[in-house]
Amino acid sequence: MRGLPVKFTDSGGIGAHYRQVTVGTLPDVPLLEIFNFYVDETGRSVGWWKLVHVCQRWRYIVFASQKRLRLQLCCTGDTPVRAVLDVWPALPLVVSNRCRLKRIDILDNIVDALQHHDRVCEISFWYLPGWLLGSLATMAQGPYPELTSLELRSDGESSPVLHNSFSGGSVPRLRTLVLDSVSFHGLPKLLLTASNLVQLHLHRIPNSGYISPDAMVACVLTMNNLESFILEYSSPLSHPYRASRRPPPPTRVVLPSLTHFSFHGTSEYLEEFLAQVDAPLLYSFYITFFNRPAAFDLSQLPQFISRTEKIKALTQAALDLYDHDCVIEITPSTQTRTAGEYRTLVLRVVSLGAGWQLSSLTQLCDLVWPLPSTLESLEIYKLPFGGTYSQWMELLSLFTAVKSLYLSKGIARRVVRTLQGLTRESIVMDVLPSLRNIFVEGLKPTRSVHRAIGWFVATRQPSGHPLTVDDWVP
């Protein structure tokens, strides 16, 4: 073994000396700590392989510390499972295939691994055709008492339908569940047994896999450890019927550990869900709606935000408009950002008709009032179209608390044209009344932009609210 330099001081304290020692001279305890760090970095299911092939002593330490090192054995389509299981100790099994299958015969190895119900701790299948993923799920009827992670991703071309008997209908130790383009009729029943879930990610749920808001609330009712929840439907057809809507319950379900929630669907669905839940620690909230806000009835969303301390305290916004969607991202100021958590509220509307982006953004901001009236910083980025004077007036008038306005190079001319169109001082003070600073991207704004901003600054001067104009480097 290669010698490692170790520094020590002699007993007389006269000076520091170095000597060469080998890893082989280290006692078992520090050596085990090194092993733990190594397998943590390289993976619990693969990192230990090299260690046990170094020498007999290392092999003994590793296998004597299976629980301490949390050793696992990875079984993929290329793994000769029957031969491997005869060689190694009875370690927990990770059954995984994260690449597109090129040979159908390698499925035999995956099926062999799934038969060891009492040892399978993780199941992860990616990019599989719907029919194949459905067949594998049929073979995995369990139960799997040691299963802690389940991830099933279809190739997206066809959505498999999983049977109610998948995994035996009980997953008491499950901590991570990820489904992508999968229709699982027995999911509500399964989730009722998954009270230890930390991550629940349901991506692109097909219409055939629709779960009502009431049923979803019942699913998360006992998930006190749930930290990350993603609920995404693939179509606006997945929505509750208006006739089925009921008044909000007198008491709400509290999700005490939830910090991240991402939703993609209809406003009706989100409204019914938020009316029944509270998430006091939530600091990351992503919302995507399918259609224009004009059709929305969002009364529960602002109430939910008002009950979430870290979301309602956000102070700066960035607006982005594209050809087919519009986005507003609200975050804390740089001075108030908390290390270790990215606090944000993102509102997005997709599938917009041409010309609706700006008015839709205004409606969306207005629907989550009073957030716009508490934001102190506003960034507006390049847009693919101009928008009318009245549309810009309506949008800017919402942000009554904004003190700093940031304009990207592509949008500065359009915004200042709106400011230039303000002909009376009373109207000038109605738009961005708290504004103190304007930042424009680029060292030298065009002459027309410079003139318009100068006029706006001069008009605001007599009001006792002087403005400063500076460069902005995004």
ABEGO torsion letter per residue (X at the ends): XBBBBBBBBBAAGABBBBBBBBAAABBAAAAAAAAAAAAAAAEAAAAAAAAAAABAAAAAAAAAAAAAAGBBBBBBAABBAAAAAAABBBBBBBBBBABBBABAAAAAAAAAAAABAAABABBBBBGBBAAAAAAAAAABAOBBAABABBBBBBAGABBBBBBAABGGGBBAABABBBBBGBBBAAAAAAAAABAABABBBBBGBBAAABBBAAAAAAAAAABAABABBBBBBABAABBBBAAABBBBBABBBBBAABABBBBBEBAAAAAAAAAABBBAABABBBBBBABBAAABBBAAAAAAAAABAAAAABABBBBBBBAABBBBBBBBBAAABBBGBBBBBBBBBBGBBBGAAAAAAAAAAAAAOAAAAABABBBBBBBABAEBAAAAAAAAAABAABABBBBBAAAAAAAAAAAAABABAAAAAABGAABABBBBBEABBBAAAAAAAAAAAAAAAAAGBBBBBBBBBX
